[in-house]
């Protein structure tokens, strides 16, 4: 249960960061590219998994 709550918090943080990215660019709503930018900037290494899933090497 604790792990699930941690993951839910991580998703919430990621979506909030994506919204901030969009607002910083003058947009009303975040798109996929804002979510990617937020994941790459995340301090918990979420962006690492995104890169690996896309086929990038370590």
SVG drawing of the C-alpha trace seen along z (x, -y; Angstrom):
<svg xmlns="http://www.w3.org/2000/svg" viewBox="-6 -33 31 35">
<polyline fill="none" stroke="black" stroke-width="0.4" points="0.0,0.0 2.8,-2.4 4.5,-1.7 1.2,-2.5 0.9,-5.8 4.4,-6.7 3.8,-6.0 0.5,-8.0 2.4,-10.9 5.1,-10.7 2.5,-10.8 0.8,-13.8 4.1,-15.6 4.9,-14.8 1.6,-16.1 2.0,-19.3 5.5,-19.8 4.2,-19.3 1.5,-21.9 4.1,-24.3 6.2,-23.7 3.2,-24.5 2.3,-27.6 5.9,-28.8 5.5,-28.6 2.3,-30.5 0.0,-27.5 -3.2,-26.6 -2.8,-22.9 0.2,-20.5 0.8,-18.1 3.0,-15.1 6.1,-17.1 5.6,-18.9 5.2,-15.6 8.5,-14.5 10.2,-17.6 8.9,-17.2 10.0,-13.6 13.5,-14.5 13.7,-17.2 12.4,-15.0 14.8,-14.5 13.8,-10.9 15.1,-9.5 11.8,-9.2 13.5,-10.6 16.0,-7.8 13.3,-5.2 11.7,-7.3 15.0,-7.4 15.6,-3.6 12.0,-2.9 12.6,-4.9 15.7,-2.9 18.4,-5.2 21.5,-3.7 22.6,-4.3"/>
</svg>
